[in-house]
Amino acid sequence: MIKAINLMQKLSVLIPAYNEAKTIHLILNKVKDVQLLNNIEKEIIIVNDCSTDNTVEVVEKYIKENNALNIHLYNQEYNQGKGAAIHKAIELATGDYLIVQDADLEYDPNEYNSLIKPVLDRYADVVYGSRFMGGNPHRVLFFWHSIGNGVLTTLSNIFTNLNLTDMETCYKLMRSDIVKKLKLKEKRFGFEPELTAKLSRVYKIRIYEVGISYYGRTYEEGKKIGWKDGFRAIFCILKYNIWSI
């Protein structure tokens, strides 16, 4: 059963990074510049998933040039996948709440406060940022990707009995004490359906959804997820809702 928790004092921003040298300094600037409601403190945790470009050098340079920022870099010993990087970041997080921030520019940190507000209003334990609700900007890209996201979210909802519009969203603001108790296993792109399945089973959890912007990338611009990841997501929805805990 969920116990009451004090309102948010520190937010841990978890950034899994793999070959993001071209954009990670830009997203770090955005995270640094955003002013959180109630002067909430920010902690930034970057987990480098054994990048083969100069991501580490870019981040280390950024840390030296922004020594007043509460920012930490952890290097995985070998490439394990985005989910595994998030597992490590969750383990290292010390904030009351945490949020995953992709190292690219598809999601806007200026919208953190939209997710934080239901928490400060004492309504929510978890807040999903939906790319498919509200009037925020959305880049027009791949039709079949949007259909695929809708299918995955609907299938997930059938088993979790939630009415989410965007299960696959990167932006999930979550109480750290809840997430740290989950036994998360998926090391790659099956992380999102597994997380949603396990959050849905937390007794009396309060899950909210708010609309966010989405500035999607093309494959030429560095997008990594493909159709194989969609099939893996379907498998994980079935696995973590029916066969596994």
C-alpha positions in Angstrom: 0.0 0.0 0.0 1.3 3.5 -0.9 2.2 5.7 2.1 1.9 9.5 2.1 5.0 11.4 1.1 6.0 15.0 1.6 5.7 17.3 -1.5 8.5 17.2 -3.9 11.8 18.8 -2.8 14.2 17.3 -5.3 13.6 16.0 -8.8 16.1 13.5 -10.3 16.4 13.8 -14.1 17.6 10.5 -15.5 19.4 10.7 -18.9 20.3 7.4 -20.6 22.8 8.2 -23.3 24.2 6.2 -26.2 26.0 8.1 -29.0 24.3 11.4 -28.3 27.4 13.6 -28.5 25.8 15.9 -31.0 22.8 16.8 -28.9 23.4 16.0 -25.2 24.9 19.4 -24.3 21.8 21.0 -25.8 19.4 19.0 -23.7 21.6 19.6 -20.6 21.3 23.3 -21.2 17.5 23.0 -21.4 17.4 21.0 -18.2 19.7 23.5 -16.5 17.6 26.5 -17.5 14.2 25.2 -16.5 12.9 26.7 -13.3 10.8 24.2 -11.4 7.7 25.1 -9.4 8.3 25.8 -5.7 12.0 26.1 -6.4 12.3 22.3 -6.5 16.0 21.2 -6.6 17.3 19.4 -9.7 19.6 16.4 -9.8 20.9 15.2 -13.2 22.1 11.6 -13.5 23.6 10.6 -16.9 24.2 7.0 -17.6 26.4 6.5 -20.6 25.7 3.1 -22.2 29.2 2.5 -23.5 28.9 5.0 -26.4 31.2 4.7 -29.3 31.3 8.4 -30.1 32.6 11.2 -27.8 29.6 11.4 -25.6 31.7 10.9 -22.5 34.1 13.7 -23.4 31.2 16.1 -24.2 29.5 15.4 -20.8 32.8 15.6 -18.8 33.5 19.0 -20.5 30.0 20.1 -19.7 30.3 19.1 -16.0 33.6 21.1 -15.7 32.0 24.2 -17.2 28.9 23.9 -15.0 30.3 23.0 -11.6 27.5 24.6 -9.8 25.0 22.1 -11.3 24.2 18.9 -9.4 25.1 16.6 -12.3 26.6 13.1 -12.2 28.0 10.8 -15.0 28.0 7.0 -14.7 29.6 4.8 -17.3 28.3 1.4 -18.0 31.0 -1.3 -18.4 29.5 -2.5 -21.6 26.5 -1.7 -23.8 23.3 -3.1 -22.2 20.5 -1.1 -23.6 18.4 1.9 -22.7 16.3 0.0 -20.1 19.5 -1.1 -18.3 20.8 2.5 -18.2 17.6 3.6 -16.7 17.8 0.8 -14.1 21.2 2.1 -13.0 20.0 5.8 -13.0 17.0 4.8 -10.8 19.4 3.1 -8.4 21.5 6.2 -8.2 18.7 8.7 -7.9 18.3 10.6 -4.6 15.3 12.8 -5.5 11.8 12.4 -4.1 10.6 12.1 -7.7 12.3 11.1 -10.9 11.8 11.6 -14.6 13.5 10.0 -17.6 14.8 12.5 -20.2 16.1 11.2 -23.5 19.4 12.8 -24.6 18.0 13.9 -27.9 15.7 16.9 -28.5 12.4 15.1 -28.9 11.0 16.1 -25.5 11.1 19.6 -23.9 12.3 19.9 -20.3 10.3 23.2 -20.1 7.3 21.0 -19.7 8.4 19.4 -16.4 6.2 21.8 -14.5 3.1 20.5 -16.3 3.9 17.0 -15.0 4.8 18.3 -11.5 1.6 20.3 -11.0 -0.7 17.3 -10.2 1.9 16.1 -7.7 2.1 19.5 -5.9 -1.8 19.6 -5.9 -1.6 16.3 -4.0 -3.5 14.3 -6.7 -0.8 12.1 -8.3 2.0 9.7 -7.5 2.8 9.2 -11.2 2.2 11.5 -14.1 2.6 10.4 -17.8 3.3 13.0 -20.4 1.1 12.2 -23.4 2.2 13.1 -26.9 -1.4 12.4 -28.1 -3.5 14.7 -26.0 -3.7 18.5 -25.6 -2.9 21.3 -28.0 0.9 21.2 -27.8 3.2 21.2 -30.9 3.8 17.8 -32.5 6.1 17.2 -35.4 4.3 15.4 -38.3 6.2 12.3 -39.1 5.6 8.6 -39.4 1.9 7.4 -39.8 2.6 3.8 -39.0 4.6 4.8 -35.9 1.6 6.6 -34.5 -0.7 3.7 -35.3 1.8 1.3 -33.7 1.9 3.5 -30.5 -1.9 3.5 -30.4 -2.0 -0.3 -30.7 0.6 -0.8 -28.0 -1.1 1.6 -25.6 -4.5 0.0 -26.3 -3.2 -3.5 -25.7 -1.4 -2.4 -22.5 -4.6 -0.7 -21.3 -6.6 -3.9 -21.9 -4.5 -5.7 -19.4 -3.7 -2.9 -16.9 -7.2 -1.5 -16.9 -5.7 2.0 -17.3 -7.0 4.5 -19.8 -3.7 6.0 -20.9 -3.3 7.6 -24.3 0.5 7.2 -24.5 2.0 4.2 -22.7 5.3 4.5 -24.6 6.1 8.1 -23.7 9.5 8.9 -22.3 8.1 11.4 -19.8 6.9 9.5 -16.8 7.2 11.5 -13.5 7.3 9.0 -10.7 7.7 8.8 -7.0 11.2 7.4 -6.4 10.2 5.3 -3.4 7.6 3.5 -5.6 9.9 2.9 -8.6 12.8 1.7 -6.5 10.7 -1.1 -5.1 9.8 -2.4 -8.6 11.8 -5.4 -9.8 12.4 -4.1 -13.3 14.0 -6.6 -15.8 13.8 -5.3 -19.3 17.1 -3.9 -20.5 16.1 -2.5 -23.9 12.9 -1.0 -25.4 10.7 -3.4 -23.5 11.2 -1.1 -20.4 8.1 1.0 -21.0 5.4 -1.7 -21.1 7.1 -3.5 -18.2 7.1 -0.4 -16.1 3.5 0.5 -16.9 2.4 -3.1 -16.1 4.1 -3.0 -12.7 3.0 0.5 -11.8 -0.6 -0.5 -12.5 -0.4 -3.2 -9.9 0.8 -0.9 -7.1 -2.0 -0.8 -4.5 -4.0 2.5 -4.6 -1.5 4.2 -6.9 -2.7 7.5 -8.5 -1.7 7.8 -12.1 -2.4 11.0 -14.1 -1.7 12.1 -17.6 -1.0 15.6 -19.1 -0.4 16.7 -22.7 3.1 17.5 -23.8 4.9 18.5 -27.0 6.8 16.1 -29.2 9.7 17.1 -31.6 10.3 13.7 -33.2 13.4 12.8 -35.1 13.8 10.9 -38.4 16.1 7.9 -38.7 18.6 10.1 -40.5 18.5 12.4 -37.5 19.3 9.6 -35.1 16.0 7.9 -34.2 16.8 4.4 -33.0 13.5 2.5 -32.4 12.2 0.3 -35.2 9.5 -2.3 -36.0 11.4 -5.1 -34.1 11.1 -3.0 -30.9 7.3 -2.9 -31.5 7.1 -6.7 -31.5 9.2 -6.8 -28.4 6.9 -4.3 -26.7 3.9 -6.6 -27.6 5.7 -9.5 -26.1 6.5 -7.5 -22.9 2.9 -6.4 -22.5 1.8 -10.0 -22.5 4.7 -11.2 -20.4 4.5 -8.7 -17.6 0.7 -8.7 -17.4 0.0 -12.4 -17.8 3.1 -14.6 -17.3 5.5 -12.7 -15.1 5.7 -10.2 -12.2 
